[in-house]
Amino acid sequence: MTHSLHRHGTPASLKGDFVVLRMDNTSRSGPTLRERLERRFPKLYKYLRNVYRGLGFGGRAKGFGWTSVFHSRDALRAHLELLKEADTGRSIVVSGLIDDVEACLVDMGLRAHTIQYSLGHFGRTERLPNEEVLEITTMCGHHLLSPRLVEMKMKAVADGHISSDEAAASLGELCLCRIFNRCRAAALMEEHAHRS
């Protein structure tokens, strides 16, 4: 299961939120893939090097992962077309609204191998932060965004002390897994500021 399935929000707010994750579990897979991409697809390699960030686990290089976040279906499709062309033989995990992801795959002549659904929150949900805060905190797969910090940033945006882009950028720096969608966070904070 991917850590990007916990995103919270309405279908309208999740419309432009796609996460692409590629993970290998062997210590040699990262360098091997990098070498193969650099040799066979130098332009794609340069692009991926700029877009993706490697993730380390427990301080040791047990695996190599790439994550990327897109805020439009067109951008997602362009990215997936590059990965399809590279044909690395590795699985790619795409998170987003199922209708949008499936439409993108159908356009490319692909189909999903596995589909996982997020069923929402259960239990003592009254103890969770409010909906507006959850929409932002759940964009970090390891929940490294404090609800109180998000509330402070939202208030600062509403009061005109910082822009929504600045607030989203500072929150995005805290997300270790790099699946925080800064564009969506800025839009959500802007909406909140107009309602306040």
C-alpha positions as CSV (number, residue, x, y, z in Angstrom):
1,M,0.0,0.0,0.0
2,T,1.3,3.4,-0.8
3,H,1.6,6.2,1.7
4,S,-0.1,8.6,-0.7
5,L,-3.6,7.1,-0.4
6,H,-4.5,9.0,2.8
7,R,-5.1,12.3,1.1
8,H,-8.3,14.0,2.3
9,G,-10.6,16.2,0.4
10,T,-13.6,16.6,-1.9
11,P,-13.3,15.2,-5.4
12,A,-13.1,18.8,-6.6
13,S,-10.1,19.6,-4.4
14,L,-8.4,16.3,-5.3
15,K,-8.9,16.8,-9.1
16,G,-5.4,18.2,-9.7
17,D,-3.5,16.0,-7.3
18,F,-1.5,13.1,-8.7
19,V,1.5,11.3,-7.1
20,V,3.8,9.0,-9.0
21,L,6.0,6.6,-7.0
22,R,8.6,4.2,-8.2
23,M,10.4,2.1,-5.6
24,D,13.0,-0.6,-5.8
25,N,13.9,-2.8,-2.8
26,T,17.3,-3.9,-3.7
27,S,20.5,-2.0,-3.0
28,R,21.7,-2.3,-6.6
29,S,18.5,-1.4,-8.3
30,G,19.0,2.4,-8.0
31,P,22.4,2.6,-9.6
32,T,21.5,0.0,-12.2
33,L,18.4,1.9,-13.3
34,R,20.3,5.3,-13.3
35,E,23.1,3.8,-15.5
36,R,20.6,2.2,-17.9
37,L,18.5,5.4,-18.2
38,E,21.6,7.6,-18.7
39,R,22.9,5.3,-21.4
40,R,19.6,4.6,-23.3
41,F,17.6,7.7,-22.6
42,P,19.9,10.6,-21.8
43,K,17.2,13.2,-22.2
44,L,14.8,11.3,-19.9
45,Y,17.6,10.7,-17.4
46,K,18.3,14.4,-17.2
47,Y,14.6,15.2,-16.8
48,L,14.1,12.6,-14.1
49,R,17.3,13.7,-12.3
50,N,15.8,17.2,-12.0
51,V,12.2,16.1,-11.1
52,Y,12.8,13.2,-8.8
53,R,14.6,12.9,-5.5
54,G,16.1,9.7,-4.1
55,L,14.8,8.5,-0.8
56,G,17.0,6.8,1.8
57,F,15.7,4.4,4.4
58,G,17.0,4.2,8.0
59,G,20.3,5.8,7.0
60,R,21.3,2.9,4.7
61,A,20.7,2.6,1.0
62,K,18.4,-0.4,1.1
63,G,16.3,0.9,-1.7
64,F,15.9,3.7,-4.2
65,G,12.7,5.6,-4.7
66,W,11.5,8.3,-6.8
67,T,8.4,10.4,-6.1
68,S,6.8,13.1,-8.2
69,V,3.7,15.3,-7.8
70,F,1.6,16.7,-10.6
71,H,-1.3,19.1,-10.6
72,S,-2.8,18.4,-13.9
73,R,-3.8,15.3,-15.9
74,D,-1.9,16.5,-18.9
75,A,1.3,16.8,-16.9
76,L,0.8,13.3,-15.4
77,R,0.2,11.8,-18.9
78,A,3.4,13.4,-20.3
79,H,5.4,12.0,-17.4
80,L,3.9,8.5,-17.8
81,E,4.6,8.6,-21.5
82,L,8.3,9.2,-20.7
83,L,8.3,6.3,-18.3
84,K,6.5,4.1,-20.8
85,E,9.1,4.9,-23.4
86,A,12.0,4.1,-21.0
87,D,10.5,0.6,-20.4
88,T,12.5,-0.1,-17.3
89,G,10.4,-3.1,-16.4
90,R,9.6,-1.7,-13.0
91,S,6.1,-1.0,-11.5
92,I,5.0,2.6,-11.2
93,V,2.4,3.5,-8.6
94,V,0.1,6.4,-9.5
95,S,-2.2,7.9,-6.9
96,G,-5.1,10.2,-7.7
97,L,-8.8,10.1,-8.5
98,I,-9.4,6.7,-10.1
99,D,-11.5,8.1,-13.0
100,D,-8.7,10.5,-14.0
101,V,-5.9,8.0,-13.6
102,E,-7.8,5.3,-15.6
103,A,-8.6,7.8,-18.3
104,C,-5.0,8.7,-18.6
105,L,-3.9,5.0,-18.8
106,V,-6.6,4.2,-21.4
107,D,-5.4,7.1,-23.6
108,M,-1.9,5.6,-23.5
109,G,-3.0,2.0,-24.2
110,L,-2.2,0.9,-20.7
111,R,-4.1,-0.7,-17.9
112,A,-3.7,-0.8,-14.1
113,H,-2.2,-4.0,-12.7
114,T,-3.6,-3.3,-9.2
115,I,-6.1,-0.8,-7.8
116,Q,-6.2,0.3,-4.2
117,Y,-9.0,2.4,-2.7
118,S,-8.9,4.7,0.3
119,L,-12.0,4.1,2.4
120,G,-11.7,7.2,4.5
121,H,-11.3,7.6,8.3
122,F,-12.8,5.4,10.9
123,G,-12.9,5.4,14.7
124,R,-13.0,8.5,16.9
125,T,-12.9,11.0,14.0
126,E,-14.0,13.8,16.3
127,R,-10.4,13.9,17.5
128,L,-9.1,14.7,14.1
129,P,-8.3,18.3,13.0
130,N,-11.0,20.1,10.9
131,E,-11.5,19.3,7.3
132,E,-9.6,22.3,5.9
133,V,-6.5,21.3,8.0
134,L,-6.8,17.6,7.1
135,E,-6.8,18.4,3.4
136,I,-3.3,19.8,3.9
137,T,-1.8,17.6,6.6
138,T,-2.7,14.4,4.7
139,M,-0.6,15.4,1.7
140,C,2.4,14.3,3.6
141,G,2.6,10.5,3.6
142,H,4.4,10.3,6.9
143,H,2.2,13.0,8.7
144,L,5.1,15.3,9.3
145,L,2.9,18.4,9.0
146,S,1.6,19.5,12.4
147,P,-2.1,20.5,12.3
148,R,-1.2,23.5,14.6
149,L,1.5,24.7,12.2
150,V,-1.0,24.4,9.3
151,E,-3.5,26.4,11.3
152,M,-0.8,29.1,11.9
153,K,0.1,29.3,8.2
154,M,-3.6,29.5,7.2
155,K,-4.1,32.4,9.7
156,A,-1.0,34.1,8.4
157,V,-2.3,33.9,4.8
158,A,-5.7,35.1,5.9
159,D,-4.2,38.0,7.7
160,G,-2.1,38.9,4.7
161,H,1.3,38.3,6.5
162,I,2.5,35.8,3.9
163,S,1.3,34.6,0.5
164,S,-0.4,31.2,0.1
165,D,2.5,30.2,-2.2
166,E,5.0,31.0,0.6
167,A,3.0,29.1,3.2
168,A,2.7,26.1,0.9
169,A,6.5,26.2,0.1
170,S,7.4,26.3,3.8
171,L,5.1,23.4,4.6
172,G,6.4,21.4,1.6
173,E,9.9,21.6,3.0
174,L,8.8,19.5,6.0
175,C,7.5,16.6,3.9
176,L,10.3,14.0,3.9
177,C,8.6,11.8,1.3
178,R,8.2,14.7,-1.2
179,I,4.6,13.9,-2.1
180,F,3.3,17.3,-0.8
181,N,1.4,19.1,-3.6
182,R,2.4,22.8,-3.1
183,C,0.0,24.0,-5.8
184,R,-3.0,22.3,-4.2
185,A,-1.9,23.5,-0.7
186,A,-1.6,27.1,-1.9
187,A,-5.1,26.9,-3.6
188,L,-6.6,25.5,-0.4
189,M,-5.1,28.2,1.7
190,E,-6.2,30.9,-0.7
191,E,-9.8,29.5,-0.5
192,H,-9.6,29.5,3.3
193,A,-8.4,33.1,3.4
194,H,-11.3,34.3,1.2
195,R,-13.8,32.5,3.5
196,S,-12.2,34.0,6.7
